[in-house]
Amino acid sequence: MTSSSIKKHHRMWSRDNYLISTNPYLIPIPKLNAFFASDDIYWATPVPEDAMLEMLESSLCFGLFQLPKDSNSPTPTSTPPTLSPENFIGIARGVTDFTTFFYLTDVYIELSSQGKGLGTWFMECVQEVIESMPYLRRSLLFTGDWKRSVPFYERVLGMQVVECSRGVDGEGKGLAVMMRKGAAHREKGVN
């Protein structure tokens, strides 16, 4: 899949009764704004619905959905099932030119759905798309969660902390800037 086709064709993955889709129009804006209004998301706040739609349309979005138990898991080539806002349980958003740069942001899974291995699977799907960009120079993210997020992104996405503030004890504090070289840099050996 070429970089331009990533933008043109929505991807879909399914596992058990969960679905991940890159179709931004499946993401229910009122529920996403409710996520952004919660204390669980410390880095964002709700925005007007028209601005949220523009943000989603301008990004590579990954929506995580929990399907009803009685539904058949869709295949990557099938039409996604009809989803209600209650099915939407998580998001990851990539700010990207779909060719050389990918910035991962707004990664969130509802608290009631955490601890089931969904975060790892979610990021593996994101990484699959990132790795399909042959001219990618770097993927980046920022996180302020040193105890959970930094080790998680190191393990699952192969990210490394490249910049951070250090406390008196030498431990990271504030925001961590994490980066992973893309295929273009790994082939050339560029830092």
Backbone hydrogen bonds, N-H to C=O, Kabsch-Sander energy under -0.5 kcal/mol:
donor,donor_aa,acceptor,acceptor_aa,energy
6,I,2,T,-1.2
7,K,3,S,-1.0
8,K,4,S,-1.4
9,H,5,S,-2.5
10,H,8,K,-0.5
13,W,20,I,-2.4
15,R,18,Y,-2.1
18,Y,15,R,-2.6
19,L,65,F,-2.5
20,I,13,W,-2.7
21,S,63,G,-2.0
22,T,11,R,-2.2
26,L,23,N,-1.6
27,I,24,P,-1.1
29,I,27,I,-0.7
32,L,28,P,-2.3
33,N,29,I,-2.8
34,A,30,P,-1.7
35,F,31,K,-2.2
36,F,32,L,-2.5
37,A,33,N,-1.5
38,S,34,A,-0.8
38,S,35,F,-1.3
41,I,38,S,-0.8
42,Y,40,D,-0.8
52,M,48,P,-2.5
53,L,49,E,-2.5
54,E,50,D,-1.9
55,M,51,A,-2.4
56,L,52,M,-2.6
57,E,53,L,-2.7
58,S,54,E,-1.6
59,S,56,L,-1.2
60,L,94,G,-3.0
61,C,59,S,-0.9
62,F,92,A,-2.9
63,G,21,S,-3.1
63,G,61,C,-0.5
64,L,90,G,-3.0
65,F,19,L,-3.1
66,Q,87,N,-2.8
67,L,17,N,-3.3
67,L,65,F,-0.6
71,S,68,P,-1.9
78,S,75,T,-1.7
87,N,84,S,-1.9
88,F,84,S,-0.6
88,F,85,P,-1.0
89,I,64,L,-3.1
89,I,87,N,-0.5
90,G,64,L,-1.5
91,I,108,Y,-2.4
92,A,62,F,-1.6
93,R,105,T,-2.7
94,G,60,L,-2.8
95,V,93,R,-0.5
95,V,103,Y,-2.8
96,T,94,G,-0.7
97,D,101,F,-1.1
98,F,101,F,-0.6
102,F,138,R,-1.4
103,Y,95,V,-2.5
104,L,102,F,-0.6
104,L,140,L,-3.0
105,T,93,R,-3.0
108,Y,91,I,-2.8
108,Y,106,D,-0.6
110,E,89,I,-3.1
113,S,110,E,-1.7
114,Q,111,L,-1.4
116,K,113,S,-0.5
121,W,117,G,-1.9
122,F,118,L,-3.2
123,M,119,G,-2.4
124,E,120,T,-2.1
125,C,121,W,-2.0
126,V,122,F,-2.0
127,Q,123,M,-2.9
128,E,124,E,-1.9
129,V,125,C,-1.6
130,I,126,V,-2.5
131,E,127,Q,-3.1
132,S,128,E,-0.7
132,S,129,V,-0.7
133,M,130,I,-1.7
136,L,133,M,-1.6
137,R,100,T,-2.8
138,R,100,T,-1.1
139,S,180,R,-2.3
140,L,102,F,-2.4
141,L,178,M,-1.9
142,F,104,L,-0.5
143,T,176,A,-1.8
146,W,144,G,-1.0
149,S,145,D,-0.6
150,V,145,D,-1.7
152,F,148,R,-1.8
153,Y,149,S,-3.1
154,E,150,V,-2.0
155,R,151,P,-2.4
156,V,152,F,-3.1
157,L,153,Y,-1.2
158,G,154,E,-0.7
159,M,153,Y,-2.0
160,Q,179,M,-2.2
162,V,177,V,-3.2
163,E,177,V,-1.3
165,S,173,K,-1.1
165,S,175,L,-0.6
167,G,171,E,-3.3
170,G,167,G,-1.8
173,K,165,S,-2.5
176,A,143,T,-3.4
177,V,163,E,-3.1
177,V,175,L,-0.5
178,M,141,L,-3.1
178,M,176,A,-0.6
179,M,160,Q,-2.5
180,R,139,S,-2.2
182,G,137,R,-3.0
184,A,136,L,-1.9
185,H,136,L,-0.8
186,R,182,G,-2.4
187,E,183,A,-2.2
188,K,184,A,-1.2
189,G,185,H,-2.0
190,V,185,H,-1.5
